[in-house]
Structure formats: structure tokens, C-alpha cells
């Protein structure tokens, strides 16, 4: 019954409904300033918004799993239309993969210096992928995507390839 009521957009907590739209307004303001809805979890300028964004992801997954949730399909649509990202880490990983593809197009390889000044995040990300690979903590799907790109897993200190 709860699932069906949620599907219809039943509002369980009226006070929460008003607060939700107030926080949505805060998220819109954040997007106007920053150009995205990816509020950092430790956003010192607006901790309340950071907590709310995190909560939206949590109740969204509850809804997707069929558990009781205050998330509604209408709210999902509103957040989607605003450009809200439900899987931050997954989206960021693929964004960095796109940056690596661009690097390879320009330089002919995937050997990004750790302190690559045009895109410092990319250098750190590449290092992190290598470290995760050596620790066997990188998902097979990601290993496959990086291999298809010609990713180099081991480098010598002189930055030449280990054969």
C-alpha cells in the first residue's frame, strides 16, 4: 500500500513538503552561483544544503529499492530537470575518463603526469586508478574501460613504461 501511495505522489509529511521546496530553492541558488548541483558533502558555506542533498540521494535509493520513502516521482523529475546527480562518484569517474580520453587525443598516450598543471585533478585521478588497481580494489568494468583506452598501469620512476 505504501509503495502504491508513493507512486501516486502521496505526501506523508506536510511540514516536510514545505521544507523540501525551501531547500530546492537553496539548491537552485547554489546552481546559479556554481553552475552545477554537486554540493560537496562538507560544504562549509551551507551545511544544511549539503545534508539535504545527501538525504535526497538516500531517500531516492530507498524509493528505488521499494522501501518506504518520502521521495516521489515528481521530486525526482524536478531534481533531474535541475541537473541533479544521483550517483556522484560514478558520474565523476566517467567525467574523469572523458578527460583522460581528451588527454590521449592531444598527447597520444594515457601517461598523465601526477602534477599535470592544465588539469591537476586528472593527474591525481590517474594516480588513484593505478593505486586502486594494484590493491585489487578497482572494479573490473573500470579496468576494462581503461584498458580499451590503452591505460598504462605501471610506470618506472623515470616515467618510462615497464615492459
TAZI-V412891 format. One record per residue. RES is the residue in one small letter. SS is DSSP state (~ for helix, > for strand, _ for the rest). PHI is phi in whole degrees, 0 to 359 (* if undefined). D_CENTER is the distance of its C-alpha to the mean C-alpha in Angstrom with 1 decimal. Layout:
BEGIN
res=RES ss=SS phi=PHI d_center=D_CENTER
res=RES ss=SS phi=PHI d_center=D_CENTER
END
This chain:
BEGIN
res=x ss=_ phi=* d_center=32.6
res=x ss=~ phi=300 d_center=29.6
res=x ss=~ phi=302 d_center=27.3
res=x ss=~ phi=295 d_center=29.7
res=x ss=~ phi=295 d_center=29.8
res=x ss=~ phi=299 d_center=26.1
res=x ss=~ phi=298 d_center=26.1
res=x ss=_ phi=281 d_center=28.7
res=x ss=_ phi=88 d_center=26.6
res=x ss=_ phi=302 d_center=28.9
res=x ss=_ phi=267 d_center=28.3
res=x ss=_ phi=277 d_center=28.8
res=x ss=_ phi=232 d_center=28.8
res=x ss=~ phi=297 d_center=30.2
res=x ss=~ phi=300 d_center=29.5
res=x ss=~ phi=294 d_center=25.9
res=x ss=~ phi=299 d_center=25.8
res=x ss=~ phi=295 d_center=27.1
res=x ss=~ phi=299 d_center=24.7
res=x ss=~ phi=299 d_center=21.7
res=x ss=~ phi=289 d_center=22.9
res=x ss=~ phi=296 d_center=23.6
res=x ss=~ phi=291 d_center=20.1
res=x ss=~ phi=300 d_center=18.9
res=x ss=~ phi=299 d_center=21.2
res=x ss=~ phi=297 d_center=19.7
res=x ss=~ phi=294 d_center=16.2
res=x ss=~ phi=299 d_center=18.1
res=x ss=~ phi=298 d_center=19.8
res=x ss=~ phi=301 d_center=16.7
res=x ss=~ phi=294 d_center=15.5
res=x ss=~ phi=301 d_center=19.0
res=x ss=~ phi=283 d_center=19.0
res=x ss=~ phi=259 d_center=15.6
res=x ss=_ phi=83 d_center=15.0
res=x ss=_ phi=203 d_center=11.6
res=x ss=_ phi=254 d_center=10.5
res=x ss=_ phi=275 d_center=7.7
res=x ss=_ phi=289 d_center=10.4
res=x ss=_ phi=299 d_center=10.3
res=x ss=_ phi=301 d_center=11.5
res=x ss=_ phi=250 d_center=14.6
res=x ss=_ phi=290 d_center=15.3
res=x ss=_ phi=291 d_center=19.0
res=x ss=_ phi=283 d_center=20.0
res=x ss=_ phi=207 d_center=19.0
res=x ss=~ phi=296 d_center=18.4
res=x ss=~ phi=297 d_center=19.4
res=x ss=~ phi=293 d_center=16.6
res=x ss=~ phi=301 d_center=14.0
res=x ss=~ phi=294 d_center=15.6
res=x ss=~ phi=295 d_center=15.9
res=x ss=~ phi=300 d_center=12.3
res=x ss=~ phi=299 d_center=11.7
res=x ss=~ phi=296 d_center=14.8
res=x ss=~ phi=298 d_center=13.8
res=x ss=~ phi=296 d_center=11.0
res=x ss=~ phi=296 d_center=13.8
res=x ss=~ phi=288 d_center=16.5
res=x ss=~ phi=296 d_center=14.7
res=x ss=~ phi=293 d_center=14.5
res=x ss=~ phi=300 d_center=18.1
res=x ss=~ phi=298 d_center=19.1
res=x ss=~ phi=298 d_center=17.7
res=x ss=_ phi=275 d_center=19.7
res=x ss=_ phi=81 d_center=22.7
res=x ss=_ phi=275 d_center=23.0
res=x ss=_ phi=302 d_center=24.4
res=x ss=_ phi=208 d_center=21.8
res=x ss=_ phi=271 d_center=22.2
res=x ss=_ phi=283 d_center=19.5
res=x ss=_ phi=237 d_center=21.3
res=x ss=~ phi=299 d_center=20.7
res=x ss=~ phi=298 d_center=21.8
res=x ss=~ phi=293 d_center=19.1
res=x ss=~ phi=301 d_center=16.4
res=x ss=~ phi=298 d_center=18.0
res=x ss=~ phi=300 d_center=18.3
res=x ss=~ phi=293 d_center=14.6
res=x ss=~ phi=301 d_center=13.8
res=x ss=~ phi=295 d_center=16.5
res=x ss=~ phi=278 d_center=15.1
res=x ss=_ phi=95 d_center=11.8
res=x ss=_ phi=293 d_center=9.8
res=x ss=_ phi=257 d_center=6.3
res=x ss=_ phi=277 d_center=7.1
res=x ss=_ phi=242 d_center=4.7
res=x ss=~ phi=301 d_center=1.6
res=x ss=~ phi=294 d_center=3.5
res=x ss=~ phi=296 d_center=4.9
res=x ss=~ phi=296 d_center=4.0
res=x ss=~ phi=297 d_center=4.5
res=x ss=~ phi=299 d_center=7.2
res=x ss=~ phi=290 d_center=8.7
res=x ss=~ phi=298 d_center=8.9
res=x ss=~ phi=292 d_center=10.7
res=x ss=~ phi=299 d_center=12.7
res=x ss=~ phi=298 d_center=13.8
res=x ss=~ phi=298 d_center=14.9
res=x ss=~ phi=294 d_center=16.8
res=x ss=~ phi=299 d_center=18.5
res=x ss=~ phi=296 d_center=19.6
res=x ss=~ phi=301 d_center=20.9
res=x ss=~ phi=296 d_center=22.8
res=x ss=~ phi=300 d_center=24.3
res=x ss=~ phi=283 d_center=25.6
res=x ss=~ phi=250 d_center=26.8
res=x ss=_ phi=85 d_center=27.5
res=x ss=_ phi=207 d_center=25.6
res=x ss=_ phi=251 d_center=22.4
res=x ss=_ phi=270 d_center=24.0
res=x ss=_ phi=271 d_center=21.9
res=x ss=_ phi=300 d_center=23.7
res=x ss=_ phi=299 d_center=21.8
res=x ss=_ phi=249 d_center=22.8
res=x ss=_ phi=280 d_center=22.2
res=x ss=~ phi=299 d_center=23.0
res=x ss=~ phi=295 d_center=21.7
res=x ss=~ phi=207 d_center=18.1
res=x ss=~ phi=303 d_center=18.1
res=x ss=~ phi=298 d_center=14.4
res=x ss=~ phi=296 d_center=15.2
res=x ss=~ phi=300 d_center=18.2
res=x ss=~ phi=293 d_center=16.5
res=x ss=~ phi=296 d_center=13.8
res=x ss=~ phi=300 d_center=16.8
res=x ss=~ phi=301 d_center=18.7
res=x ss=~ phi=296 d_center=16.0
res=x ss=~ phi=296 d_center=16.0
res=x ss=~ phi=297 d_center=19.8
res=x ss=~ phi=296 d_center=20.0
res=x ss=~ phi=297 d_center=17.9
res=x ss=~ phi=296 d_center=20.1
res=x ss=~ phi=292 d_center=23.3
res=x ss=_ phi=268 d_center=22.3
res=x ss=_ phi=56 d_center=21.7
res=x ss=_ phi=244 d_center=18.2
res=x ss=_ phi=263 d_center=16.4
res=x ss=_ phi=299 d_center=16.0
res=x ss=~ phi=303 d_center=18.8
res=x ss=~ phi=302 d_center=16.7
res=x ss=~ phi=290 d_center=15.0
res=x ss=~ phi=301 d_center=18.4
res=x ss=~ phi=299 d_center=19.9
res=x ss=~ phi=299 d_center=17.6
res=x ss=~ phi=290 d_center=18.3
res=x ss=~ phi=299 d_center=22.0
res=x ss=~ phi=299 d_center=22.3
res=x ss=~ phi=275 d_center=21.4
res=x ss=_ phi=88 d_center=24.1
res=x ss=_ phi=297 d_center=22.0
res=x ss=_ phi=261 d_center=24.4
res=x ss=_ phi=275 d_center=23.8
res=x ss=_ phi=234 d_center=26.8
res=x ss=> phi=238 d_center=28.3
res=x ss=_ phi=278 d_center=31.6
res=x ss=_ phi=301 d_center=31.8
res=x ss=_ phi=280 d_center=33.5
res=x ss=_ phi=71 d_center=30.3
res=x ss=_ phi=264 d_center=32.3
res=x ss=> phi=289 d_center=31.3
res=x ss=_ phi=273 d_center=32.6
res=x ss=_ phi=265 d_center=34.6
END
